[in-house]
Amino acid sequence: MMPLTWPRVFSLWDKLKRFRTLFSDLTQGDLKNFVAYLMNKDTMWLEITEEGRLVGIVVLEGLSKVVDAEAHVLFMDRELMNKVPVCKAIIKWIFGVLPLQRLTAQIPTIYMGPVRLVNELGFRREGKKRQAVLISGKWVDVFILGLTRPEAEKL
């Protein structure tokens, strides 16, 4: 888990704000919203490092629900399919440490790379929220995908 000092928060903000896929039009460039999200007591941030360098972030939110958490992942490069082994290890760790029954991912339908990644990890499409996020001035649908504990144990 990442220690949240103010220099760390600002460093993280500088690194992440360039990834438009992390933000909707309504939150892009909104440092105050980012800090509030970071400080949410129901959210866990994990960093993925390689040789001491930050290469990715995993965020679990809604942990107060206990049974289900929403998972978000960001890698600093576009080589998502190369990240399958580390993602599987993270999923195994999450289910080994937390009493969750399932993980949920919500991914804008226009982001096919992340959709392919979660499909490769065993997430199953459960539905779609229509016009759920504003991206580049257009309302975009969001796929809802889920992975249960028994499915994760088979990874």
N, C-alpha and C positions, 0 to 999 in steps of 0.2 A: 504494500500500500504506500501511497505517496505522502510524504510529510507536507502539510499545507502551511508553509510560511508565505508571507506576502511576496517575497522575491520569486518563490516557486510558482505562485499563482500567476504573477505577471509574465514569467517566462513561459509557462504553459499557454497563457492567452496569446502571446506573440507567436507561438508555434502553431496553435490550433485555429486562429482566426482566418488563416489563409485557406482553410478547407471549407469551401462553401457547402459541401455535403453535410457538414455538421450543424448547419444553421439554416433556418428558414429565412425568408425575406424579413420576417418580423423580429428575428433575433440577431441577424447578421450585424456585427460591429457593436453589439450591446454588452459592454463589459460588466455592467451592474447585473444584468440577467445571468451572465456566465458565472459570476462570483456567487450569486444566490443558488444557482444550480450546483456548483461545486460544494457549497457549504451545507446542502440539504442533508439532514441527519439520516434520511432513508436511502442515501446513495453511497455506493462504494466505488472508488476509482482505483484501478490497478494500472501500473505502467509495465510495458513490455520493453525490455532493454536488450541490446546486443552489443557486447564489448563496451559497456558503460554508456552507450548512446541510446536515447529514446527512439524506439521504432514503432511503437503503437500504444494505444490506450484502450482499456476495457472499462466500461461503466455499467454497473448494475444499479438500477433505480427502482423505487417502490419496495424496498426490502421490508418495510413495515407490514406488507401484506403477507409475509412469511411463506406462503405457499408458492407464489409466482413473483418473479422479478423480471423487469424489462432489461434486456441486454443490448448494449451498443458497443461497437468496436470500430476503431480507426487505426489504420496503418499508414505510415508516412510515405509509403511508396504504393504503386499500383499493382504490385505482384501478389494479389490476394490469394490465388490458388497455391502459392508457395507457403502460405500461412496456415494451411489446414492442420499440419501436425501440432503447431503451437496452440492453435485454437482448441483442438481436441484436448490437449493437456490442461488448458485453462478451464474448459468445461468440466473435466474430471475433477479438478481441484475445487471448483465452485460447488459441485454436488457432494464432494467429500467433506467440505467445511461448513456449508450452509444447509439448513433443513428444508430447502426448496423442493417442491414436487415438480416444478417446471420452470423453463425460461421462455420468455416471449421476445421476439424481435419484430419491430415495425420498420419497414424499409420502403421508401418511396419507389413506386413502380418504375420510375425512369432510371434507377440505379441498378442495372442488371448485374454488375460485378459483385456487389454485396449479396444480391439475391442468390447468385450461383454459389458463393462461399457458404452461406448458411444452409443451402440445400445439400452441399457436400458434407456439411457437419451433421446432417441428419434432421435438421428442422423441417417440419411439414407445414405447408401452406394451410392456414385455417380460415382465411377470409381476406376481405379487403375493405378498408375504410375509404369511402369516396371523398374526394376533395378535402383531404385532411391536413395538407401542408402547402404553404405558399412558397414556391421556388421560381425564381426568375420571372416574377409577375404572373405566374400561372398556378392555379390550384391543382395539386397533383394527388392522385390516389396513393394509398399506402397499403402494401401487403402486410398481413399479420401472419407470422410464422411461429410455431411453437416446438419445443423439445421437452419431453418429459424425462423424469428421473430414470425409468426403465430403459428408455431409448438411449439416454446418455451412458448408462452402464454398459451398453453394447459397443461403444466406440472403441 
